[in-house]
């Protein structure tokens, strides 16, 4: 199950969608990342949405294996390897994305209610900041604190590890946020305030 989870997570959705359907290598455009945000930026809404669904599904399928095979192991422990696969993909020379959507997929398999909470926090933060990186970091970190509150020890450990992984993968984004140079999506309060500031 661990091997299957890693291989599922390793599927470089954005890279393959770009090459097969658009004949473009998204590693050479935009931020150079193969994840959902850069796919939206480089290839558009349709491709970005397909990659988002695929990346979430990778985590969900990986973490659902204990249910499929009736094995008494916490799905989070298996799903973790899908996130690792996404960041160090065997299909992309052990490079990869930032594991946000895949980690969300793991949470969907484990607890759909918490997935809905995380998605709400992500979307709200995205609207307030207009920064996908900021929304990603806050969205996954919130699961760590919520898991402590509800006394879910295994979720706390996995969410904590994934939070560290996501923060590490976003270190250049954090540096740009600090210096006010982070890219923004085309909507939200953050974008409105930046445009208003620039107009003055």
Residue pairs with C-beta under 8 A, 6 or more apart in sequence:
1 65
1 66
1 69
1 71
1 73
1 78
2 78
2 81
4 62
4 65
5 62
5 63
5 65
5 78
5 79
5 80
5 81
5 82
5 85
6 81
6 82
6 84
6 85
6 90
7 85
7 90
8 58
8 61
8 62
8 82
8 85
9 58
9 59
9 62
9 81
9 82
9 83
9 84
9 85
9 86
9 89
9 102
10 85
10 86
10 88
10 89
10 90
10 91
10 92
10 96
11 54
11 58
11 85
11 89
11 91
12 34
12 89
12 91
12 92
12 96
12 97
13 34
13 39
13 50
13 51
13 54
13 55
13 58
14 26
14 33
14 34
14 35
14 36
14 38
14 39
14 43
14 47
14 51
14 97
15 25
15 26
15 27
15 34
15 92
17 39
17 43
17 47
17 50
17 51
17 54
18 24
18 25
18 26
18 39
18 42
18 43
18 47
19 25
21 47
22 43
22 47
24 42
24 43
26 32
26 33
26 34
26 38
26 39
26 42
26 43
27 33
27 34
29 38
29 42
30 38
30 41
30 42
31 37
31 38
31 41
31 183
32 38
33 97
33 98
34 92
34 95
34 96
34 97
35 51
35 55
35 97
35 98
35 100
35 101
36 48
36 51
36 52
36 55
36 97
36 100
36 101
37 48
37 132
37 133
39 47
39 48
39 51
39 52
40 47
40 48
40 49
41 48
41 183
52 101
55 86
55 97
55 101
55 102
55 105
56 101
56 102
56 104
56 105
56 108
57 105
58 82
58 85
58 86
58 102
58 105
59 79
59 82
59 83
59 101
59 102
59 103
59 104
59 105
59 106
59 107
59 108
59 109
60 105
60 106
60 108
60 109
61 105
61 109
62 78
62 79
62 81
62 82
62 105
62 106
62 109
63 75
63 76
63 78
63 79
63 82
63 105
63 106
63 109
63 110
64 75
64 109
65 71
65 75
65 78
66 72
66 73
66 74
66 75
66 78
67 75
67 109
74 110
74 154
75 106
75 109
75 110
76 106
76 110
76 154
76 155
76 158
77 154
77 158
79 105
79 106
79 109
79 110
79 158
80 106
80 158
80 161
80 162
82 102
82 105
82 106
83 99
83 102
83 103
83 106
83 162
83 165
84 99
85 96
85 102
86 96
86 97
86 99
86 102
87 96
87 97
87 98
87 99
87 165
87 169
88 94
88 95
88 96
89 95
89 96
97 169
98 136
98 166
98 169
98 170
99 162
99 165
99 166
99 169
100 136
100 139
100 140
100 166
103 140
103 162
103 166
104 115
104 118
104 119
104 122
104 139
104 140
106 158
107 114
107 115
107 118
107 143
108 115
110 155
111 155
114 143
114 146
114 155
117 142
117 146
118 139
118 140
118 142
118 143
119 139
121 138
121 139
121 142
122 135
122 136
122 138
122 139
123 135
125 134
125 135
125 138
125 139
126 132
126 134
126 135
126 185
126 188
127 187
127 188
127 189
128 188
128 189
128 190
129 135
129 184
129 188
129 189
129 190
130 184
130 185
130 187
130 188
130 189
130 190
130 191
130 192
130 194
131 173
131 177
131 182
131 183
131 184
131 185
131 190
132 185
133 170
133 173
133 174
133 177
133 182
134 173
134 177
134 182
136 166
136 170
137 163
137 166
137 167
137 170
137 174
140 159
140 162
140 163
140 166
141 163
141 166
141 167
143 155
143 159
143 163
144 156
144 159
144 160
144 163
147 153
147 155
147 156
147 159
148 156
167 174
173 182
176 182
176 183
184 190
184 191
184 194
185 191
